[in-house]
Amino acid sequence: MQPIYTPFIFYLIPHSHAMHRTSLLLLLSAITISVSVSAYSPALDSLLHTYDQEITHADQYLQQRQQRIDLLSSIATVEAWEQIAELYRPYQCDSSIAYYTKVLHTTEPHATSARIHLIYQLAAIGFYSEAFALQQNINLAQVQADPQLTIDYYEAMNRLYSESAVYGKVEEIRSINWHKGNIYRDSLVAALQLYRPQSEQLYKLNTIHARNTKHYDKALLFADSALSMVDEYSHEYAILAYELATTYKAMDNQEMYLQWLVRSAIADVRQGITDNGSSWTLAQIVYADGELEHAYDYIQYSLTNAGIYNARLRYMQINPLGHIINQAYQQKQQQQQIRILWLVVLLAVFLGLLVLLFIYTVHQYRRKQKLNDQLYQAYDQQAVLNAELNTANAQLSTANTQLSSINAHLQEANLVKEQYICRYLEVYSAYIQRITQLARKAGEKNPEQIQSREMAEFYRSFDQTFLSIYGTFVADFNALLRPEEQIIPKQGELLTTELRIYALIRLGINSSAKIAELLCYSPNTIYNYRARVKNAAICDRDNFDNQVRLLCTI
């Protein structure tokens, strides 16, 4: 956020006789030294605001996690100890290790599971030698007999060798550990494909692999699949959101990278998690963007969490950044103190100007009294004008009422007209059908020809009558259709069958059966025509008939 300084000295210059009106502007300008303009998008600003609010409630979320732990502490079972250790794992690493160690001295398969989780936990906080020592005592037969232990074992080994490779100093050993870490990762993927083929854990690993091989589209698809399988803002959601953010970072999409990083950080806060890399990563980014206030709050929150989590490696990761941000923050505080000092000086000058302004105001008082007398006379004239204006408004209101009444009569006449047209159509159609029936009874050889001739005359008469009333119907109707689907009558035609059907709908006849009876078609044929036209509509097809009824409205 870049400061924009207000040029308030400009307002210290009196403006002729309006000098007394500038006093408030002087005060506001002196107090408002700077404003901040955010360089982030509205969506990202909203997420950051949510994150800021959640940080203020972080202690409540930690208390909720601790209450769950305290509730389990009263249960003296191995299963309860395992749950407590799992709750402590992203919260307090030493307490988690203590409970896993407690389970370590119980029976199988709990002991093997605890040993595997200890390896994972120790690797995560940088105690690699202890983790490698525990590895030697893993009961591989017990691991192979249990699918979940197999998955946990490969995951812990992958974490151990990968972490030791990242923070190792000897290049040869680092290379060996990288290789072994990749082998265990491949084994973990194979185990998940065998035992948990639709798990979010497998999708997460596929996301990482696709990202590392620069197949970013696949990485995004895998991440979306994984996120759809977890609760929003759960611990798993926080991890997956971080991986998705890392993917967007690899794609050089800074906006989406920051959005998902903030979502991960929000999830960590709401779950009472103190081992949250997203918070200090976010602090580093907003500091680089010049958001020093946010960076200071985020790094202080991260340092507090590091103290709660109590892992030396986290201090090593966060402290250098915290020192840089704190130093910059202190420098900014000093600059603000200097600005405040200047503000006090300027306010003193401003108070002196106010005294002069008061004297000038008293001097102008008598002159304003004369101006007030003139204003009172103007007010009286304005009152007369207002009375005349009120009379004109009343006359206009009466005219509007009369116009509304006329419009109501027009609408009623239009409705009667449409009803008579519909009645005329029913009589005409019934007449044709009766002629056809009489022709059959009279032994006419081709009564259908008579019916066809009469219907053609009926269509022509209906088309002429309808278009004489609703002359713009065809153009207005085509405006509801896509350009390539518009219905244009052929040479010599007034309306097509589709236009005739919707002309009847415009007249208020909505039943396909009734339309079929009037036009001498089958109801199914009418339904197909209507469906075909609705599919060509540019508006919602469910609302298409209502749109047609509004065409050519008077």
C-alpha positions as CSV (number, residue, x, y, z in Angstrom):
1,M,0.0,0.0,0.0
2,Q,1.5,3.3,-1.1
3,P,0.9,6.5,1.0
4,I,-0.7,9.5,-0.7
5,Y,0.0,12.7,1.2
6,T,-2.7,15.4,1.3
7,P,-1.6,18.9,0.2
8,F,-3.3,20.6,3.1
9,I,-1.1,23.8,3.1
10,F,-3.1,24.9,0.1
11,Y,-6.2,25.4,2.3
12,L,-4.3,27.8,4.6
13,I,-4.8,30.6,2.0
14,P,-8.0,32.6,2.7
15,H,-10.6,32.7,-0.1
16,S,-11.9,36.3,0.0
17,H,-15.2,36.6,1.9
18,A,-15.7,32.9,2.1
19,M,-12.8,32.4,4.4
20,H,-14.9,31.3,7.3
21,R,-16.2,28.4,5.2
22,T,-12.7,26.9,4.8
23,S,-12.1,26.3,8.5
24,L,-13.5,22.8,8.5
25,L,-11.6,21.9,5.4
26,L,-8.4,23.1,7.1
27,L,-9.0,20.9,10.1
28,L,-9.8,17.8,8.1
29,S,-6.9,18.3,5.8
30,A,-4.5,18.7,8.7
31,I,-5.7,15.5,10.4
32,T,-5.8,13.4,7.3
33,I,-2.1,13.0,6.5
34,S,-2.3,10.0,4.2
35,V,-4.6,7.3,2.8
36,S,-3.9,3.9,1.5
37,V,-4.7,2.4,-1.9
38,S,-4.6,-1.4,-2.2
39,A,-3.0,-2.9,-5.2
40,Y,-4.9,-6.2,-4.8
41,S,-8.1,-7.3,-6.5
42,P,-11.5,-7.0,-4.6
43,A,-11.7,-10.8,-4.3
44,L,-8.2,-11.0,-2.7
45,D,-8.9,-7.9,-0.5
46,S,-12.1,-9.7,0.8
47,L,-10.1,-12.9,1.6
48,L,-7.4,-10.8,3.4
49,H,-10.1,-9.1,5.4
50,T,-11.6,-12.4,6.4
51,Y,-8.1,-13.6,7.4
52,D,-7.5,-10.5,9.5
53,Q,-10.8,-11.1,11.3
54,E,-10.1,-14.8,11.9
55,I,-6.6,-14.0,13.4
56,T,-8.4,-11.9,16.1
57,H,-10.3,-15.0,17.1
58,A,-7.3,-17.4,16.9
59,D,-7.3,-17.9,20.7
60,Q,-10.9,-19.1,20.6
61,Y,-10.0,-21.7,17.9
62,L,-7.0,-22.9,20.0
63,Q,-9.2,-23.2,23.0
64,Q,-11.7,-25.3,21.1
65,R,-8.9,-27.7,20.0
66,Q,-7.6,-27.9,23.6
67,Q,-11.1,-28.6,24.9
68,R,-11.4,-31.6,22.5
69,I,-8.0,-32.8,23.9
70,D,-9.0,-32.3,27.5
71,L,-12.2,-34.3,26.9
72,L,-10.2,-37.2,25.5
73,S,-7.6,-37.0,28.3
74,S,-10.2,-38.4,30.8
75,I,-10.3,-41.6,28.7
76,A,-7.4,-44.0,29.5
77,T,-7.4,-46.1,26.3
78,V,-4.8,-46.5,23.6
79,E,-7.3,-45.2,21.0
80,A,-7.9,-42.0,23.0
81,W,-4.1,-41.5,23.3
82,E,-3.8,-41.9,19.5
83,Q,-6.5,-39.3,19.0
84,I,-4.9,-36.9,21.4
85,A,-1.5,-37.3,19.6
86,E,-3.2,-36.6,16.3
87,L,-4.9,-33.5,17.7
88,Y,-1.6,-32.3,19.1
89,R,0.4,-33.1,15.9
90,P,-0.3,-29.7,14.1
91,Y,-0.7,-27.9,17.4
92,Q,2.0,-28.8,19.9
93,C,4.8,-31.0,18.6
94,D,6.3,-32.0,21.9
95,S,2.9,-33.0,23.4
96,S,2.2,-35.0,20.2
97,I,5.6,-36.8,20.5
98,A,4.9,-37.5,24.2
99,Y,1.6,-39.2,23.4
100,Y,2.9,-41.2,20.4
101,T,5.8,-42.3,22.7
102,K,3.2,-43.4,25.2
103,V,1.4,-45.5,22.6
104,L,4.8,-46.8,21.5
105,H,4.9,-49.0,24.6
106,T,1.6,-50.6,24.0
107,T,0.5,-53.6,21.9
108,E,0.5,-54.1,18.2
109,P,-0.6,-52.7,15.8
110,H,-0.8,-49.5,17.9
111,A,3.0,-49.6,18.7
112,T,4.0,-49.8,15.0
113,S,1.5,-47.1,14.1
114,A,2.9,-44.8,16.8
115,R,6.5,-45.5,15.6
116,I,5.5,-44.5,12.1
117,H,3.8,-41.3,13.2
118,L,6.8,-40.4,15.4
119,I,9.1,-40.8,12.3
120,Y,6.8,-38.4,10.4
121,Q,6.6,-35.9,13.2
122,L,10.3,-35.9,13.9
123,A,11.1,-35.5,10.2
124,A,8.7,-32.6,10.0
125,I,10.5,-30.7,12.8
126,G,14.1,-31.5,11.7
127,F,15.0,-34.3,14.2
128,Y,16.3,-36.6,11.4
129,S,18.8,-38.7,13.5
130,E,16.0,-39.8,15.9
131,A,13.7,-40.5,13.0
132,F,16.3,-42.7,11.3
133,A,16.9,-44.5,14.6
134,L,13.2,-45.3,14.9
135,Q,13.2,-46.6,11.3
136,Q,15.4,-49.4,12.3
137,N,12.8,-50.8,14.7
138,I,9.8,-50.8,12.3
139,N,8.0,-54.1,12.2
140,L,7.7,-54.5,8.5
141,A,5.7,-57.7,8.7
142,Q,3.1,-55.8,10.8
143,V,3.2,-52.9,8.2
144,Q,2.6,-55.2,5.3
145,A,-0.3,-56.9,7.0
146,D,-2.3,-53.6,7.4
147,P,-3.1,-51.4,4.4
148,Q,-3.4,-48.2,6.5
149,L,0.0,-48.9,8.2
150,T,1.5,-49.5,4.7
151,I,0.2,-46.1,3.5
152,D,1.4,-44.3,6.7
153,Y,4.8,-46.0,6.5
154,Y,5.5,-45.0,2.9
155,E,4.3,-41.5,3.7
156,A,6.6,-41.2,6.7
157,M,9.6,-42.5,4.9
158,N,9.0,-40.2,2.0
159,R,8.8,-37.2,4.4
160,L,11.9,-38.3,6.2
161,Y,14.2,-38.7,3.2
162,S,12.7,-35.7,1.4
163,E,13.1,-33.4,4.4
164,S,16.6,-34.6,5.1
165,A,17.5,-34.0,1.5
166,V,16.2,-30.4,1.6
167,Y,18.1,-29.4,4.7
168,G,21.2,-31.7,4.2
169,K,24.7,-30.2,3.8
170,V,26.6,-33.0,2.0
171,E,25.6,-33.1,-1.6
172,E,26.3,-36.9,-2.0
173,I,24.1,-37.8,0.9
174,R,21.4,-35.3,-0.2
175,S,21.3,-37.0,-3.6
176,I,20.9,-40.4,-2.1
177,N,18.1,-39.2,0.2
178,W,16.3,-37.6,-2.7
179,H,16.5,-40.9,-4.6
180,K,15.1,-42.8,-1.7
181,G,12.4,-40.3,-1.0
182,N,11.2,-40.6,-4.6
183,I,11.2,-44.4,-4.3
184,Y,9.0,-44.2,-1.2
185,R,6.8,-41.7,-2.9
186,D,6.2,-44.1,-5.8
187,S,5.5,-46.8,-3.3
188,L,3.0,-44.6,-1.5
189,V,1.2,-43.8,-4.8
190,A,1.1,-47.5,-5.6
191,A,-0.3,-48.4,-2.2
192,L,-3.0,-45.6,-2.5
193,Q,-3.9,-46.8,-5.9
194,L,-4.4,-50.3,-4.5
195,Y,-6.1,-49.5,-1.2
196,R,-7.4,-46.0,-1.5
197,P,-7.9,-45.3,-5.3
198,Q,-10.4,-42.4,-4.7
199,S,-8.7,-40.7,-1.7
200,E,-7.8,-37.1,-1.5
201,Q,-4.3,-38.1,-0.5
202,L,-3.7,-39.8,-3.8
203,Y,-5.1,-36.8,-5.7
204,K,-2.8,-34.5,-3.7
205,L,0.3,-36.6,-4.7
206,N,-0.9,-36.6,-8.3
207,T,-1.2,-32.8,-8.0
208,I,2.4,-32.5,-6.8
209,H,3.7,-34.9,-9.5
210,A,1.8,-33.1,-12.3
211,R,3.1,-29.7,-11.1
212,N,6.7,-30.9,-10.9
213,T,6.5,-32.2,-14.4
214,K,4.9,-29.0,-15.6
215,H,1.5,-30.6,-16.5
216,Y,-0.4,-27.7,-14.9
217,D,-3.8,-28.5,-16.3
218,K,-3.7,-32.0,-14.8
219,A,-2.4,-30.6,-11.5
220,L,-5.4,-28.2,-11.3
221,L,-7.9,-31.1,-12.1
222,F,-6.3,-33.3,-9.5
223,A,-6.4,-30.5,-6.9
224,D,-10.1,-29.7,-7.7
225,S,-10.9,-33.4,-7.2
226,A,-9.1,-33.6,-3.9
227,L,-10.8,-30.4,-2.6
228,S,-14.2,-31.8,-3.5
229,M,-13.6,-34.7,-1.1
230,V,-12.8,-32.7,2.0
231,D,-14.8,-30.2,4.2
232,E,-14.2,-26.6,3.5
233,Y,-11.7,-25.0,5.8
234,S,-10.8,-28.3,7.4
235,H,-7.1,-29.2,8.1
236,E,-7.0,-31.3,4.9
237,Y,-8.5,-28.4,3.0
238,A,-5.7,-26.1,4.3
239,I,-3.0,-28.6,3.0
240,L,-4.7,-29.0,-0.4
241,A,-5.3,-25.2,-0.7
242,Y,-1.5,-24.7,-0.1
243,E,-0.7,-27.3,-2.8
244,L,-3.1,-25.6,-5.2
245,A,-1.5,-22.2,-4.4
246,T,1.9,-23.6,-5.1
247,T,0.6,-24.9,-8.4
248,Y,-0.6,-21.4,-9.4
249,K,2.7,-20.0,-8.3
250,A,4.5,-22.4,-10.7
251,M,2.1,-21.2,-13.4
252,D,3.1,-17.6,-12.6
253,N,-0.5,-16.7,-11.7
254,Q,0.1,-14.4,-8.7
255,E,-3.5,-13.5,-8.1
256,M,-4.8,-17.1,-7.8
257,Y,-1.6,-18.0,-5.9
258,L,-2.3,-15.4,-3.2
259,Q,-6.1,-16.2,-3.1
260,W,-5.5,-19.9,-2.3
261,L,-2.6,-19.2,0.0
262,V,-5.0,-17.0,2.1
263,R,-7.7,-19.7,2.0
264,S,-5.1,-22.1,3.4
265,A,-4.1,-19.7,6.1
266,I,-7.8,-19.1,7.0
267,A,-8.4,-22.8,7.3
268,D,-5.3,-23.2,9.6
269,V,-6.6,-20.5,11.9
270,R,-10.1,-21.9,12.1
271,Q,-8.8,-25.4,12.9
272,G,-6.5,-24.1,15.7
273,I,-3.3,-25.2,13.8
274,T,0.0,-23.6,14.9
275,D,2.2,-25.4,12.4
276,N,1.0,-23.3,9.5
277,G,3.6,-22.4,6.8
278,S,1.0,-20.5,4.8
279,S,0.9,-17.6,7.4
280,W,4.5,-16.7,7.3
281,T,4.7,-17.3,3.6
282,L,1.9,-14.8,3.2
283,A,3.7,-12.4,5.5
284,Q,6.7,-12.6,3.2
285,I,4.7,-11.9,0.1
286,V,2.6,-9.0,1.4
287,Y,5.9,-7.5,2.8
288,A,7.4,-7.6,-0.7
289,D,4.2,-5.9,-2.0
290,G,4.6,-3.1,0.5
291,E,1.7,-4.1,2.8
292,L,3.8,-3.6,5.9
293,E,0.9,-3.5,8.4
294,H,-0.4,-6.8,7.2
295,A,3.1,-8.3,7.0
296,Y,3.8,-7.3,10.7
297,D,0.5,-8.8,11.9
298,Y,1.0,-12.0,10.0
299,I,4.6,-12.5,11.1
300,Q,3.8,-11.8,14.7
301,Y,1.0,-14.3,14.5
302,S,3.4,-16.8,12.9
303,L,6.0,-16.2,15.7
304,T,3.3,-16.7,18.4
305,N,2.3,-20.0,16.7
306,A,5.9,-21.1,16.5
307,G,6.2,-20.6,20.2
308,I,3.1,-22.7,20.8
309,Y,4.2,-25.4,18.4
310,N,7.7,-25.4,20.0
311,A,9.8,-26.7,17.2
312,R,13.3,-25.4,16.7
313,L,13.2,-25.7,12.9
314,R,10.2,-23.4,12.7
315,Y,12.1,-20.7,14.6
316,M,14.9,-21.1,12.1
317,Q,12.6,-20.7,9.2
318,I,10.5,-17.8,10.6
319,N,13.0,-15.7,12.7
320,P,15.0,-14.2,9.8
321,L,11.9,-13.0,8.1
322,G,10.4,-11.8,11.4
323,H,13.6,-9.7,12.1
324,I,13.4,-8.0,8.7
325,I,9.7,-7.2,9.0
326,N,10.0,-6.0,12.6
327,Q,12.9,-3.7,11.7
328,A,10.9,-2.2,8.8
329,Y,7.9,-1.8,11.0
330,Q,9.9,0.0,13.7
331,Q,11.3,2.3,11.0
332,K,7.8,3.1,9.8
333,Q,6.7,3.8,13.4
334,Q,9.5,6.2,13.8
335,Q,8.5,8.0,10.6
336,Q,5.0,8.2,11.8
337,Q,6.1,9.8,15.0
338,I,8.0,12.4,13.0
339,R,4.9,13.1,11.0
340,I,2.9,13.4,14.2
341,L,5.4,16.0,15.5
342,W,5.0,18.0,12.3
343,L,1.2,17.6,12.6
344,V,1.4,19.2,16.1
345,V,3.3,22.1,14.8
346,L,0.9,22.6,11.9
347,L,-2.1,22.4,14.3
348,A,-0.5,25.2,16.4
349,V,-0.2,27.3,13.3
350,F,-3.8,26.4,12.4
351,L,-5.0,27.5,15.8
352,G,-3.4,30.9,15.3
353,L,-5.1,31.2,12.0
354,L,-8.4,30.3,13.7
355,V,-7.9,33.3,16.0
356,L,-7.4,35.6,13.1
357,L,-10.4,34.0,11.4
358,F,-12.6,34.7,14.4
359,I,-11.6,38.4,14.4
360,Y,-12.4,38.6,10.7
361,T,-15.7,36.9,11.2
362,V,-16.8,39.4,13.9
363,H,-15.8,42.2,11.6
364,Q,-18.1,40.8,8.8
365,Y,-21.1,40.2,11.1
366,R,-22.8,43.6,10.6
367,R,-22.4,43.4,6.8
368,K,-24.0,40.0,6.9
369,Q,-27.0,41.3,8.8
370,K,-27.8,43.5,5.8
371,L,-27.4,40.6,3.5
372,N,-29.8,38.6,5.7
373,D,-32.5,41.2,5.3
374,Q,-32.2,40.9,1.6
375,L,-32.3,37.1,1.9
376,Y,-35.6,37.3,3.9
377,Q,-37.2,39.3,1.1
378,A,-36.0,36.7,-1.4
379,Y,-37.5,34.0,0.8
380,D,-40.9,35.7,0.7
381,Q,-40.8,35.8,-3.1
382,Q,-39.7,32.2,-3.1
383,A,-42.7,31.2,-0.9
384,V,-45.1,32.8,-3.5
385,L,-43.4,30.9,-6.3
386,N,-43.6,27.7,-4.3
387,A,-47.4,28.2,-3.8
388,E,-47.8,28.6,-7.5
389,L,-45.7,25.5,-8.2
390,N,-47.8,23.5,-5.8
391,T,-51.0,24.5,-7.7
392,A,-49.4,23.5,-11.0
393,N,-48.4,20.2,-9.4
394,A,-51.9,19.5,-8.3
395,Q,-53.2,20.2,-11.8
396,L,-50.6,17.8,-13.2
397,S,-51.6,15.1,-10.7
398,T,-55.3,15.5,-11.8
399,A,-54.2,15.1,-15.5
400,N,-52.1,12.0,-14.6
401,T,-55.2,10.5,-12.9
402,Q,-57.3,11.1,-16.0
403,L,-54.6,9.6,-18.2
404,S,-54.4,6.5,-16.0
405,S,-58.2,6.0,-16.4
406,I,-57.9,6.3,-20.2
407,N,-55.1,3.7,-20.2
408,A,-57.2,1.4,-18.2
409,H,-60.1,1.7,-20.7
410,L,-57.7,1.1,-23.5
411,Q,-56.4,-2.1,-21.9
412,E,-60.0,-3.3,-21.3
413,A,-60.9,-2.7,-24.9
414,N,-57.8,-4.5,-26.1
415,L,-58.7,-7.5,-23.9
416,V,-62.3,-7.6,-25.3
417,K,-60.9,-7.4,-28.9
418,E,-58.7,-10.4,-28.3
419,Q,-61.5,-12.4,-26.8
420,Y,-63.7,-11.7,-29.8
421,I,-60.9,-12.7,-32.2
422,C,-60.5,-16.0,-30.3
423,R,-64.3,-16.6,-30.5
424,Y,-64.3,-15.8,-34.2
425,L,-61.5,-18.4,-34.8
426,E,-63.3,-21.1,-32.8
427,V,-66.5,-20.5,-34.9
428,Y,-64.6,-20.5,-38.2
429,S,-62.7,-23.7,-37.3
430,A,-65.8,-25.4,-36.2
431,Y,-67.5,-24.3,-39.5
432,I,-64.8,-25.9,-41.6
433,Q,-64.9,-29.1,-39.7
434,R,-68.7,-29.2,-40.0
435,I,-68.5,-28.6,-43.8
436,T,-66.0,-31.5,-44.0
437,Q,-68.3,-33.8,-42.1
438,L,-71.3,-32.8,-44.3
439,A,-69.2,-33.5,-47.4
440,R,-68.4,-37.0,-46.2
441,K,-72.0,-37.7,-45.4
442,A,-73.0,-36.4,-48.8
443,G,-70.7,-38.9,-50.4
444,E,-68.2,-36.4,-51.6
445,K,-65.2,-38.3,-53.0
446,N,-62.5,-36.1,-51.7
447,P,-63.7,-34.2,-48.6
448,E,-60.1,-33.6,-47.5
449,Q,-59.6,-31.4,-50.5
450,I,-62.6,-29.3,-49.5
451,Q,-61.2,-29.1,-46.0
452,S,-57.7,-28.2,-47.3
453,R,-59.2,-25.4,-49.5
454,E,-61.3,-24.1,-46.6
455,M,-58.4,-24.2,-44.2
456,A,-56.2,-22.3,-46.7
457,E,-58.8,-19.6,-46.9
458,F,-59.1,-19.7,-43.1
459,Y,-55.3,-19.3,-42.7
460,R,-55.3,-16.4,-45.1
461,S,-58.2,-14.7,-43.4
462,F,-56.7,-15.2,-40.0
463,D,-53.3,-14.0,-41.1
464,Q,-54.7,-10.8,-42.6
465,T,-56.9,-10.1,-39.6
466,F,-54.1,-10.7,-37.1
467,L,-51.5,-8.7,-38.9
468,S,-53.9,-5.8,-39.4
469,I,-54.1,-5.6,-35.6
470,Y,-50.5,-6.6,-34.7
471,G,-48.6,-5.3,-37.6
472,T,-45.1,-5.7,-36.1
473,F,-45.7,-9.2,-34.7
474,V,-43.3,-11.0,-37.1
475,A,-40.4,-8.6,-36.5
476,D,-41.0,-8.5,-32.8
477,F,-41.3,-12.3,-32.6
478,N,-38.1,-12.8,-34.6
479,A,-36.3,-10.5,-32.1
480,L,-36.8,-13.2,-29.5
481,L,-35.0,-15.8,-31.6
482,R,-31.3,-16.3,-32.5
483,P,-30.5,-14.6,-35.9
484,E,-29.8,-17.9,-37.6
485,E,-33.1,-19.4,-36.4
486,Q,-35.5,-16.5,-37.3
487,I,-38.7,-17.4,-39.2
488,I,-39.3,-15.5,-42.4
489,P,-42.5,-16.2,-44.4
490,K,-42.1,-17.2,-48.0
491,Q,-43.1,-15.0,-50.9
492,G,-46.9,-14.8,-50.9
493,E,-47.2,-16.0,-47.3
494,L,-48.2,-13.7,-44.4
495,L,-47.6,-16.2,-41.5
496,T,-45.9,-19.6,-41.3
497,T,-47.3,-22.4,-39.2
498,E,-44.9,-21.6,-36.4
499,L,-45.9,-17.9,-36.5
500,R,-49.6,-18.8,-36.6
501,I,-49.2,-21.0,-33.5
502,Y,-47.6,-18.2,-31.6
503,A,-50.0,-15.7,-32.9
504,L,-52.7,-17.8,-31.1
505,I,-50.6,-17.8,-28.0
506,R,-50.4,-14.0,-28.2
507,L,-54.2,-14.0,-28.3
508,G,-54.2,-16.0,-25.0
509,I,-54.7,-19.5,-26.3
510,N,-52.0,-21.5,-24.6
511,S,-53.3,-25.1,-24.8
512,S,-51.6,-27.2,-27.5
513,A,-54.8,-29.2,-27.8
514,K,-56.9,-26.1,-28.4
515,I,-54.4,-24.7,-30.9
516,A,-54.4,-28.1,-32.7
517,E,-58.2,-28.0,-32.8
518,L,-58.3,-24.5,-34.3
519,L,-55.5,-25.2,-36.9
520,C,-56.6,-28.8,-37.7
521,Y,-53.3,-30.3,-36.6
522,S,-52.6,-33.1,-34.1
523,P,-51.6,-31.9,-30.5
524,N,-48.3,-33.7,-30.9
525,T,-47.5,-31.7,-34.0
526,I,-48.3,-28.5,-32.3
527,Y,-46.1,-29.5,-29.3
528,N,-43.2,-30.3,-31.6
529,Y,-43.5,-26.9,-33.4
530,R,-43.5,-25.1,-30.0
531,A,-40.5,-27.1,-28.7
532,R,-38.5,-26.4,-31.9
533,V,-39.1,-22.6,-31.6
534,K,-38.3,-22.5,-27.9
535,N,-35.0,-24.2,-28.6
536,A,-34.1,-21.3,-30.9
537,A,-35.0,-18.6,-28.3
538,I,-32.4,-16.2,-27.0
539,C,-34.2,-15.9,-23.6
540,D,-35.1,-18.6,-21.1
541,R,-37.3,-21.1,-22.9
542,D,-39.5,-21.6,-19.8
543,N,-40.4,-17.9,-20.0
544,F,-40.7,-17.7,-23.8
545,D,-44.5,-17.9,-24.0
546,N,-44.8,-15.1,-21.5
547,Q,-42.5,-13.0,-23.7
548,V,-44.6,-13.7,-26.7
549,R,-47.8,-12.5,-24.9
550,L,-46.1,-9.2,-24.3
551,L,-45.4,-8.5,-28.0
552,C,-47.2,-5.6,-29.7
553,T,-48.7,-4.5,-26.4
554,I,-50.6,-1.3,-26.6
